[in-house]
Amino acid sequence: MRLSQSCVRLNVGMLQVRGTVRFVGATQFYSGAWVGVELDDKLGKNNGTVKGHSYFQCAPQHGLFVRPSEVQLRSDTAYVAVQIL
């Protein structure tokens, strides 16, 4: 599966949202590895750009970054679940 085809489901508080993985790797905004997700709905925090550095491109408020350790494969669905704490 190519990176741009990875569907994920995100739990953001009480909401469940879906998106596509657009970036995996190190960032300049914080240490360690991150997963950049383009959300299907306008529930994100950015457009794939954080502090002036573009990691991927998407519509405003459709981008979100999460830690890889928060990604869990669910056996009851074809999607990957990500818990945002």
C-alpha positions as a Markdown table, in Angstrom:
| # | Residue | x | y | z |
|---|---|---|---|---|
| 1 | Met | 0.0 | 0.0 | 0.0 |
| 2 | Arg | 1.4 | 3.4 | -0.9 |
| 3 | Leu | 1.5 | 6.1 | 1.7 |
| 4 | Ser | -1.1 | 8.3 | 0.0 |
| 5 | Gln | -3.6 | 5.4 | 0.0 |
| 6 | Ser | -3.5 | 4.7 | 3.8 |
| 7 | Cys | -6.9 | 5.3 | 5.3 |
| 8 | Val | -7.0 | 6.0 | 9.0 |
| 9 | Arg | -9.7 | 6.7 | 11.5 |
| 10 | Leu | -8.9 | 9.2 | 14.3 |
| 11 | Asn | -10.5 | 9.5 | 17.6 |
| 12 | Val | -10.4 | 13.2 | 18.6 |
| 13 | Gly | -12.1 | 13.5 | 21.9 |
| 14 | Met | -15.7 | 12.2 | 21.3 |
| 15 | Leu | -15.4 | 12.5 | 17.5 |
| 16 | Gln | -14.3 | 9.9 | 15.1 |
| 17 | Val | -12.9 | 11.3 | 11.9 |
| 18 | Arg | -11.3 | 9.7 | 8.8 |
| 19 | Gly | -8.4 | 10.7 | 6.7 |
| 20 | Thr | -5.4 | 9.7 | 4.6 |
| 21 | Val | -1.8 | 9.4 | 5.8 |
| 22 | Arg | 0.3 | 12.0 | 3.9 |
| 23 | Phe | 3.6 | 12.1 | 5.9 |
| 24 | Val | 5.6 | 9.8 | 8.2 |
| 25 | Gly | 8.9 | 10.9 | 9.7 |
| 26 | Ala | 10.8 | 13.5 | 11.7 |
| 27 | Thr | 9.6 | 17.1 | 11.9 |
| 28 | Gln | 11.2 | 20.4 | 12.8 |
| 29 | Phe | 8.4 | 21.4 | 15.2 |
| 30 | Tyr | 9.1 | 18.6 | 17.8 |
| 31 | Ser | 11.5 | 15.7 | 18.2 |
| 32 | Gly | 10.8 | 12.2 | 17.2 |
| 33 | Ala | 8.7 | 10.7 | 14.4 |
| 34 | Trp | 5.2 | 11.9 | 13.5 |
| 35 | Val | 2.4 | 10.8 | 11.2 |
| 36 | Gly | 0.7 | 13.6 | 9.1 |
| 37 | Val | -2.9 | 13.0 | 8.2 |
| 38 | Glu | -5.1 | 14.8 | 5.7 |
| 39 | Leu | -8.6 | 14.6 | 7.3 |
| 40 | Asp | -11.7 | 14.1 | 5.2 |
| 41 | Asp | -13.5 | 16.8 | 7.2 |
| 42 | Lys | -12.4 | 20.3 | 8.3 |
| 43 | Leu | -11.4 | 19.2 | 11.9 |
| 44 | Gly | -7.6 | 19.6 | 11.7 |
| 45 | Lys | -5.1 | 22.1 | 13.0 |
| 46 | Asn | -3.2 | 23.0 | 9.8 |
| 47 | Asn | -2.9 | 22.5 | 6.0 |
| 48 | Gly | 0.2 | 20.2 | 6.3 |
| 49 | Thr | 2.4 | 23.2 | 7.1 |
| 50 | Val | 3.6 | 23.7 | 10.7 |
| 51 | Lys | 5.8 | 26.7 | 11.7 |
| 52 | Gly | 6.5 | 27.6 | 8.1 |
| 53 | His | 7.7 | 24.1 | 7.1 |
| 54 | Ser | 5.5 | 22.2 | 4.6 |
| 55 | Tyr | 5.3 | 18.4 | 5.3 |
| 56 | Phe | 2.4 | 17.8 | 2.9 |
| 57 | Gln | -0.4 | 19.8 | 1.2 |
| 58 | Cys | -4.1 | 19.8 | 2.0 |
| 59 | Ala | -7.0 | 22.2 | 2.5 |
| 60 | Pro | -6.8 | 24.5 | 5.5 |
| 61 | Gln | -7.9 | 22.9 | 8.8 |
| 62 | His | -7.7 | 19.4 | 7.2 |
| 63 | Gly | -4.1 | 18.5 | 8.4 |
| 64 | Leu | -3.2 | 16.9 | 11.7 |
| 65 | Phe | 0.0 | 15.3 | 13.1 |
| 66 | Val | 0.0 | 12.4 | 15.6 |
| 67 | Arg | 2.6 | 10.1 | 17.1 |
| 68 | Pro | 3.2 | 6.7 | 15.4 |
| 69 | Ser | 2.8 | 5.1 | 18.8 |
| 70 | Glu | -0.8 | 6.2 | 18.8 |
| 71 | Val | -1.6 | 4.2 | 15.7 |
| 72 | Gln | -3.3 | 0.8 | 16.4 |
| 73 | Leu | -4.5 | -1.7 | 13.8 |
| 74 | Arg | -8.1 | -2.6 | 14.5 |
| 75 | Ser | -9.2 | -6.2 | 13.7 |
| 76 | Asp | -12.9 | -5.1 | 13.3 |
| 77 | Thr | -12.3 | -2.7 | 10.4 |
| 78 | Ala | -10.1 | -2.1 | 7.4 |
| 79 | Tyr | -9.0 | 1.2 | 8.8 |
| 80 | Val | -6.2 | 2.0 | 11.2 |
| 81 | Ala | -7.3 | 3.6 | 14.5 |
| 82 | Val | -5.4 | 6.5 | 16.0 |
| 83 | Gln | -6.1 | 7.7 | 19.5 |
| 84 | Ile | -5.4 | 11.4 | 20.0 |
| 85 | Leu | -4.8 | 12.1 | 23.7 |
